[in-house]
Amino acid sequence: MAEHYTALTVSVAAYCKTCGRETQHRVDGHRKGPCLACIERLNAAHASAPLKAEVARQLSLFAMGVDL
């Protein structure tokens, strides 16, 4: 049975399957949420990843190939 926490609980110490050790977990809606160490690792990986493609700019919306 899952544990429920009080409304003022911010984080709890629990075993993380991904990390393989006991870490702090966020409490979401009175239930244990994701591991804070895993969240930091994923955010760092996401921030350091290069963009895959540059977004093409639309130079002129109404020109349609006509030189003005």
N, CA, C and O atoms as a GROMACS GRO file, in nm:
protein
  272
    1MET      N    1   0.085  -0.118   0.000
    1MET     CA    2   0.000   0.000   0.000
    1MET      C    3   0.089   0.124   0.000
    1MET      O    4   0.189   0.129   0.072
    2ALA      N    5   0.054   0.222  -0.078
    2ALA     CA    6   0.134   0.344  -0.089
    2ALA      C    7   0.115   0.432   0.034
    2ALA      O    8   0.008   0.436   0.094
    3GLU      N    9   0.221   0.503   0.068
    3GLU     CA   10   0.214   0.595   0.181
    3GLU      C   11   0.156   0.728   0.136
    3GLU      O   12   0.179   0.772   0.024
    4HIS      N   13   0.082   0.792   0.225
    4HIS     CA   14   0.029   0.925   0.201
    4HIS      C   15   0.092   1.020   0.302
    4HIS      O   16   0.112   0.983   0.418
    5TYR      N   17   0.124   1.141   0.258
    5TYR     CA   18   0.192   1.238   0.342
    5TYR      C   19   0.101   1.358   0.366
    5TYR      O   20   0.004   1.378   0.294
    6THR      N   21   0.133   1.436   0.469
    6THR     CA   22   0.052   1.553   0.501
    6THR      C   23   0.068   1.660   0.393
    6THR      O   24   0.158   1.652   0.310
    7ALA      N   25  -0.019   1.757   0.396
    7ALA     CA   26  -0.020   1.862   0.293
    7ALA      C   27   0.104   1.950   0.299
    7ALA      O   28   0.144   2.006   0.197
    8LEU      N   29   0.166   1.963   0.414
    8LEU     CA   30   0.282   2.049   0.429
    8LEU      C   31   0.415   1.977   0.403
    8LEU      O   32   0.520   2.040   0.411
    9THR      N   33   0.412   1.848   0.372
    9THR     CA   34   0.535   1.774   0.345
    9THR      C   35   0.587   1.812   0.207
    9THR      O   36   0.514   1.808   0.108
   10VAL      N   37   0.716   1.848   0.200
   10VAL     CA   38   0.778   1.891   0.075
   10VAL      C   39   0.856   1.777   0.010
   10VAL      O   40   0.844   1.755  -0.110
   11SER      N   41   0.935   1.705   0.090
   11SER     CA   42   1.012   1.594   0.036
   11SER      C   43   1.029   1.486   0.143
   11SER      O   44   1.019   1.513   0.262
   12VAL      N   45   1.055   1.364   0.095
   12VAL     CA   46   1.076   1.251   0.185
   12VAL      C   47   1.196   1.171   0.136
   12VAL      O   48   1.230   1.174   0.018
   13ALA      N   49   1.259   1.099   0.228
   13ALA     CA   50   1.369   1.010   0.191
   13ALA      C   51   1.310   0.874   0.159
   13ALA      O   52   1.236   0.816   0.239
   14ALA      N   53   1.342   0.822   0.039
   14ALA     CA   54   1.292   0.692  -0.004
   14ALA      C   55   1.389   0.631  -0.102
   14ALA      O   56   1.475   0.701  -0.157
   15TYR      N   57   1.376   0.501  -0.125
   15TYR     CA   58   1.464   0.431  -0.217
   15TYR      C   59   1.424   0.465  -0.360
   15TYR      O   60   1.306   0.462  -0.395
   16CYS      N   61   1.524   0.497  -0.444
   16CYS     CA   62   1.502   0.527  -0.586
   16CYS      C   63   1.553   0.409  -0.668
   16CYS      O   64   1.669   0.371  -0.657
   17LYS      N   65   1.466   0.351  -0.750
   17LYS     CA   66   1.504   0.237  -0.834
   17LYS      C   67   1.607   0.277  -0.938
   17LYS      O   68   1.696   0.198  -0.971
   18THR      N   69   1.597   0.400  -0.991
   18THR     CA   70   1.690   0.447  -1.093
   18THR      C   71   1.828   0.471  -1.037
   18THR      O   72   1.928   0.428  -1.095
   19CYS      N   73   1.837   0.540  -0.923
   19CYS     CA   74   1.966   0.569  -0.860
   19CYS      C   75   2.023   0.448  -0.788
   19CYS      O   76   2.145   0.434  -0.777
   20GLY      N   77   1.938   0.360  -0.739
   20GLY     CA   78   1.982   0.243  -0.666
   20GLY      C   79   2.022   0.272  -0.523
   20GLY      O   80   2.099   0.197  -0.463
   21ARG      N   81   1.972   0.383  -0.468
   21ARG     CA   82   2.005   0.420  -0.330
   21ARG      C   83   1.891   0.504  -0.273
   21ARG      O   84   1.798   0.539  -0.344
   22GLU      N   85   1.900   0.535  -0.146
   22GLU     CA   86   1.798   0.617  -0.082
   22GLU      C   87   1.827   0.764  -0.106
   22GLU      O   88   1.935   0.813  -0.073
   23THR      N   89   1.732   0.836  -0.165
   23THR     CA   90   1.747   0.977  -0.198
   23THR      C   91   1.621   1.052  -0.158
   23THR      O   92   1.523   0.992  -0.115
   24GLN      N   93   1.625   1.184  -0.171
   24GLN     CA   94   1.508   1.268  -0.145
   24GLN      C   95   1.414   1.263  -0.264
   24GLN      O   96   1.457   1.268  -0.379
   25HIS      N   97   1.285   1.253  -0.236
   25HIS     CA   98   1.181   1.252  -0.338
   25HIS      C   99   1.084   1.365  -0.312
   25HIS      O  100   1.055   1.398  -0.197
   26ARG      N  101   1.034   1.425  -0.418
   26ARG     CA  102   0.933   1.530  -0.410
   26ARG      C  103   0.800   1.468  -0.369
   26ARG      O  104   0.775   1.351  -0.401
   27VAL      N  105   0.715   1.542  -0.298
   27VAL     CA  106   0.582   1.495  -0.262
   27VAL      C  107   0.482   1.571  -0.347
   27VAL      O  108   0.473   1.694  -0.340
   28ASP      N  109   0.405   1.496  -0.428
   28ASP     CA  110   0.304   1.553  -0.516
   28ASP      C  111   0.166   1.502  -0.475
   28ASP      O  112   0.140   1.382  -0.480
   29GLY      N  113   0.080   1.592  -0.434
   29GLY     CA  114  -0.057   1.553  -0.401
   29GLY      C  115  -0.064   1.448  -0.291
   29GLY      O  116  -0.140   1.352  -0.304
   30HIS      N  117   0.012   1.464  -0.185
   30HIS     CA  118   0.015   1.375  -0.070
   30HIS      C  119   0.080   1.240  -0.098
   30HIS      O  120   0.077   1.152  -0.012
   31ARG      N  121   0.139   1.220  -0.218
   31ARG     CA  122   0.204   1.094  -0.254
   31ARG      C  123   0.348   1.121  -0.294
   31ARG      O  124   0.382   1.232  -0.335
   32LYS      N  125   0.433   1.019  -0.283
   32LYS     CA  126   0.575   1.032  -0.318
   32LYS      C  127   0.588   1.052  -0.469
   32LYS      O  128   0.532   0.976  -0.548
   33GLY      N  129   0.665   1.155  -0.508
   33GLY     CA  130   0.686   1.186  -0.648
   33GLY      C  131   0.824   1.141  -0.694
   33GLY      O  132   0.881   1.049  -0.636
   34PRO      N  133   0.877   1.204  -0.798
   34PRO     CA  134   1.006   1.163  -0.854
   34PRO      C  135   1.124   1.201  -0.764
   34PRO      O  136   1.115   1.287  -0.677
   35CYS      N  137   1.235   1.133  -0.790
   35CYS     CA  138   1.359   1.154  -0.716
   35CYS      C  139   1.418   1.290  -0.754
   35CYS      O  140   1.426   1.322  -0.873
   36LEU      N  141   1.458   1.369  -0.656
   36LEU     CA  142   1.514   1.503  -0.683
   36LEU      C  143   1.649   1.494  -0.753
   36LEU      O  144   1.681   1.581  -0.834
   37ALA      N  145   1.730   1.391  -0.724
   37ALA     CA  146   1.859   1.375  -0.791
   37ALA      C  147   1.839   1.340  -0.938
   37ALA      O  148   1.914   1.388  -1.023
   38CYS      N  149   1.741   1.257  -0.969
   38CYS     CA  150   1.712   1.220  -1.109
   38CYS      C  151   1.660   1.341  -1.186
   38CYS      O  152   1.694   1.360  -1.303
   39ILE      N  153   1.578   1.423  -1.121
   39ILE     CA  154   1.526   1.544  -1.187
   39ILE      C  155   1.640   1.638  -1.222
   39ILE      O  156   1.644   1.692  -1.333
   40GLU      N  157   1.734   1.659  -1.130
   40GLU     CA  158   1.850   1.745  -1.157
   40GLU      C  159   1.934   1.691  -1.272
   40GLU      O  160   1.977   1.768  -1.358
   41ARG      N  161   1.957   1.561  -1.273
   41ARG     CA  162   2.037   1.499  -1.379
   41ARG      C  163   1.968   1.516  -1.516
   41ARG      O  164   2.035   1.547  -1.615
   42LEU      N  165   1.838   1.495  -1.522
   42LEU     CA  166   1.764   1.511  -1.648
   42LEU      C  167   1.761   1.656  -1.695
   42LEU      O  168   1.773   1.683  -1.814
   43ASN      N  169   1.745   1.750  -1.602
   43ASN     CA  170   1.745   1.892  -1.638
   43ASN      C  171   1.880   1.935  -1.691
   43ASN      O  172   1.887   2.013  -1.787
   44ALA      N  173   1.989   1.887  -1.631
   44ALA     CA  174   2.123   1.920  -1.678
   44ALA      C  175   2.149   1.862  -1.816
   44ALA      O  176   2.210   1.927  -1.901
   45ALA      N  177   2.103   1.740  -1.841
   45ALA     CA  178   2.121   1.677  -1.972
   45ALA      C  179   2.040   1.751  -2.078
   45ALA      O  180   2.085   1.767  -2.191
   46HIS      N  181   1.921   1.794  -2.042
   46HIS     CA  182   1.835   1.866  -2.136
   46HIS      C  183   1.894   2.004  -2.170
   46HIS      O  184   1.888   2.047  -2.285
   47ALA      N  185   1.949   2.071  -2.071
   47ALA     CA  186   2.005   2.205  -2.092
   47ALA      C  187   2.132   2.200  -2.177
   47ALA      O  188   2.159   2.293  -2.253
   48SER      N  189   2.210   2.093  -2.164
   48SER     CA  190   2.337   2.085  -2.238
   48SER      C  191   2.321   2.025  -2.378
   48SER      O  192   2.414   2.031  -2.458
   49ALA      N  193   2.206   1.969  -2.408
   49ALA     CA  194   2.185   1.907  -2.540
   49ALA      C  195   2.173   2.015  -2.647
   49ALA      O  196   2.103   2.114  -2.628
   50PRO      N  197   2.242   1.997  -2.761
   50PRO     CA  198   2.233   2.096  -2.868
   50PRO      C  199   2.097   2.087  -2.939
   50PRO      O  200   2.032   1.982  -2.940
   51LEU      N  201   2.056   2.197  -2.997
   51LEU     CA  202   1.932   2.198  -3.073
   51LEU      C  203   1.951   2.116  -3.199
   51LEU      O  204   2.057   2.123  -3.262
   52LYS      N  205   1.850   2.038  -3.238
   52LYS     CA  206   1.862   1.950  -3.353
   52LYS      C  207   1.852   2.026  -3.485
   52LYS      O  208   1.926   1.995  -3.578
   53ALA      N  209   1.765   2.122  -3.494
   53ALA     CA  210   1.746   2.193  -3.619
   53ALA      C  211   1.716   2.340  -3.590
   53ALA      O  212   1.648   2.373  -3.493
   54GLU      N  213   1.766   2.424  -3.675
   54GLU     CA  214   1.734   2.566  -3.664
   54GLU      C  215   1.596   2.590  -3.724
   54GLU      O  216   1.558   2.527  -3.822
   55VAL      N  217   1.523   2.680  -3.665
   55VAL     CA  218   1.390   2.713  -3.713
   55VAL      C  219   1.405   2.810  -3.830
   55VAL      O  220   1.474   2.911  -3.819
   56ALA      N  221   1.339   2.777  -3.941
   56ALA     CA  222   1.346   2.863  -4.060
   56ALA      C  223   1.266   2.990  -4.035
   56ALA      O  224   1.158   2.986  -3.978
   57ARG      N  225   1.320   3.102  -4.078
   57ARG     CA  226   1.251   3.230  -4.061
   57ARG      C  227   1.168   3.260  -4.185
   57ARG      O  228   1.209   3.234  -4.298
   58GLN      N  229   1.053   3.314  -4.162
   58GLN     CA  230   0.966   3.355  -4.271
   58GLN      C  231   0.997   3.503  -4.296
   58GLN      O  232   0.965   3.589  -4.214
   59LEU      N  233   1.060   3.531  -4.410
   59LEU     CA  234   1.107   3.665  -4.436
   59LEU      C  235   0.994   3.762  -4.465
   59LEU      O  236   0.988   3.869  -4.404
   60SER      N  237   0.907   3.728  -4.554
   60SER     CA  238   0.798   3.818  -4.587
   60SER      C  239   0.670   3.737  -4.604
   60SER      O  240   0.666   3.645  -4.687
   61LEU      N  241   0.569   3.768  -4.531
   61LEU     CA  242   0.448   3.690  -4.533
   61LEU      C  243   0.368   3.710  -4.661
   61LEU      O  244   0.312   3.614  -4.715
   62PHE      N  245   0.360   3.835  -4.712
   62PHE     CA  246   0.273   3.863  -4.825
   62PHE      C  247   0.348   3.889  -4.955
   62PHE      O  248   0.285   3.931  -5.052
   63ALA      N  249   0.478   3.866  -4.962
   63ALA     CA  250   0.553   3.897  -5.083
   63ALA      C  251   0.526   3.796  -5.194
   63ALA      O  252   0.513   3.836  -5.310
   64MET      N  253   0.518   3.667  -5.165
   64MET     CA  254   0.491   3.560  -5.260
   64MET      C  255   0.580   3.567  -5.383
   64MET      O  256   0.533   3.548  -5.495
   65GLY      N  257   0.706   3.592  -5.364
   65GLY     CA  258   0.801   3.593  -5.475
   65GLY      C  259   0.800   3.720  -5.558
   65GLY      O  260   0.874   3.727  -5.657
   66VAL      N  261   0.723   3.820  -5.524
   66VAL     CA  262   0.716   3.945  -5.599
   66VAL      C  263   0.813   4.043  -5.537
   66VAL      O  264   0.810   4.066  -5.416
   67ASP      N  265   0.901   4.101  -5.620
   67ASP     CA  266   0.995   4.201  -5.570
   67ASP      C  267   0.924   4.335  -5.560
   67ASP      O  268   0.862   4.381  -5.656
   68LEU      N  269   0.932   4.396  -5.446
   68LEU     CA  270   0.866   4.527  -5.428
   68LEU      C  271   0.965   4.637  -5.428
   68LEU      O  272   0.927   4.754  -5.414
   0.00000   0.00000   0.00000
